[in-house]
Amino acid sequence: MSIGTKMVSDGRTAKQIFEDVMANPSRAKFGFGEKLAIVNVDFQNAYTCMEMFKTAYETDPRQIEYANTLSRLARKAGMPVIWTHVGYMDNAADAGVWGARTDTPDSLQNIKIPSQRHDFDDRCDIDRAVDAVYAKRMPSAFFETPLASYLVWHKVDTVIVTGGSTSGCVRATAVDALSHGYRTIVPIETCADKHESYHYANLTDLQLKYADVEPVRTVIDWLEQRT
């Protein structure tokens, strides 16, 4: 007799599965450590400016406001804040195979540095005197950026990942954060995706395997106790 699990197909939506997983009071958590970093992933016009770019998307309309709040509290507590945005050189030679699938004005590899699509959303409260700002070319904020060594230097043990998309660069960054040995937390309201199925399915997977998926209030409360 098999004791494993055959793939379940029970008719629940991705959101319903997520809510059921989050409602489990016995789910173990990685928890907070002693010092965190806020990693704000790709809050750039290409993905946030709904009025200008078809590649933009919105889940919680207060997403950037929440990311700004977490960033402000982290700075006040003397903890690092990092912002990333994706972009490529004019001929997209640095996009690699990720840029090989399509080539339209909206394609990933046509986010040029500099360009309006590459620029951060004006709503982002970036303090360039103290915040680290990295250009990235692949999904994870860790890949070929100074992020890993920056976190080591600052003696960080916990990484808070915000941004978009939940199913893409947020997930990739969260998995890499865990792989680098960090407690990883993804605040629900600070992430966005194009479809609720992608959004909730990936939040579920992160919660079950790689991160603590928490209401943003949980992170705010933790930071406020340290400021």
Disulfide bonds with the S-S distance in Angstrom:
none
